[in-house]
Amino acid sequence: MTDDSDQDAAVLYTLEGFGGSNRYVRYLAVFVGRRGRLQYLTHLTVGGKDRREVDSISIKDGKINLKTKEYLPNDGQLLSE
């Protein structure tokens, strides 16, 4: 992700079960290599229940790419007849 020779890392992780619920949130954390060690840089909420689903992550040409599926406005709602 950076132009130096140290390796960088991107970590996709999920936290779930908030307050005993089935809610979950997906996060992306970025670490940069500095002098042979990884140093935390930042994190971002990238998905979760009723937000979007992250199918995969890739890094190419210094960019982090996420393949996602978005929820539509009526997803998960009961339809009246």
Buried (B, 14 or more C-beta within 10 A) or exposed (E): BEEEEEEBBBEBEEEEEEEEEEEBBBBBBBBBBEEEEBEEBEEEEBBBBEBBEBEEBEEEEEEBEBEBEEEEEEEEEEEEE
